[in-house]
Amino acid sequence: MASVGCIAATHAARGPHARAIGSMALGLLLALVGYKKKSLDESGALAAIGVGFGSIYADVRFGAALAAFFFASSAVTRVRSDVKKRVDEHFKVGGGRDWVQVFANGFVPTVIALAFASGGFGAEATSALASAYLGYYACCGGDTFASELGVLSKSKPRLIIDWRREVAAGTNGGVTALGWVASASGGAVVGAAFHLGQSALRAVATDGGALVAPSNAASVIAFGAVAGVFGSLVDSVLGATIQYSGFCEERQKVVSKPGPTVTRISGSEFLSNSAVNLVSGVITAVVAAWLSPLL
């Protein structure tokens, strides 16, 4: 809530220079907090500065959605880390996301945000850009929540392309009921922050005529939840088909690379996890832009 207020205050300040300086300062602060909490490593923190600046500068709603995704994802990453350490081959305390992971989650929406900020589009295209931005981060939030919380399910995951087949926890494309609920929750959190960002701006801004029309909280949150589930669905299908999963007898966990002690579970070694996240986000953003219900 405090971060949303700071972002809104940056946009309420008069003059583009104050807005740019404030956005850069908040982007830097976001990266520092992430690095201190071990949610980001050194390269991830540097990449996050640019992502934070672009989104915060473009629009309060965008900055609020980014902040919600970042803080909420970092929080769920820490839930039952003892369990995740046993099943996740890339487990790091706090997440420790590097620049590749930040790029996969943040590059496309940052480009969307800067295009939105340029102001060179009509009302319909501007609406589509806003929808695409929310859709992308709702997808990221839904996928992160599903991955971090779904793995804690007491029921075994089932492969999304073969519902009759149970697979080991951590398998790409393995889904559970808890994971679907988590993906909707992750998307809803991003949607709620998106709406909250606009409400905060309307509360502090002096030039009401420059603001977009007020959004309906329920519809924006529902939009985020649906985008979160849709994005997780796309991610799971891609993960089960063009992302490799195998069980390593030596390490006793699911791994993403074949090897002499690895038995294939599903998928092919075509895309990495970060690449799957990127493609899933882009597909969700395109669908969201096509629907474009946001003003």
C-alpha angles and dihedrals in degrees: 000000000000091000091053090052091052091050091049091049090053090056093043090057113101118247133035093252093059089048092050094047092046092048092050091048092050092045089053091047091051091052093047092051090049092049093047091051091046091242087122132033122217096278092043092052092052091050091047092060091065093042091049094047095049095050097041093047094048101054140338090236091054093048092048092050091050093048092049092049092048099047097038093048091049089051096051091046088066095051111112093344089171090067094044092051089062096051106028116079091196096046116153127173106259093004099277094212115196130211092273091058092044089049092051092051100034116027100075096044089047090056089048090050094050091047088052091049092052089072094211096126137085124248095269094050092045089053090050091051091051090050092048091051094050091043093053096051092040086056091049091047093047093048093047094048091046093049096044098041103026091063088064092062115125090218120075116254119253122218108254094221092048109033093186092061121087116207137188120275110269095035113142107247094020110133137187136185089251089053092054092050089047092051091053089048093050092051092045091054090055091046092050091051091049090056093042090054092059092046091051092051092050089052096055106026121101097199103067092172091067093059127097118245114281114268128225110250096212095050094047093047091047089048090053093048093050091046089050092054093042092049091049090050092053091044092051094049091049091045092052094049114029101021118076122237124180137160116242112212091197096052095029094224142092114275135188099224130065119240144155093278095039125101114201116243102175147322134038130268095255108111131027122228092260091050091051090051090051094049092045091051093049093049091049092047092051092050091046092050090050090054090040101174095156125099 
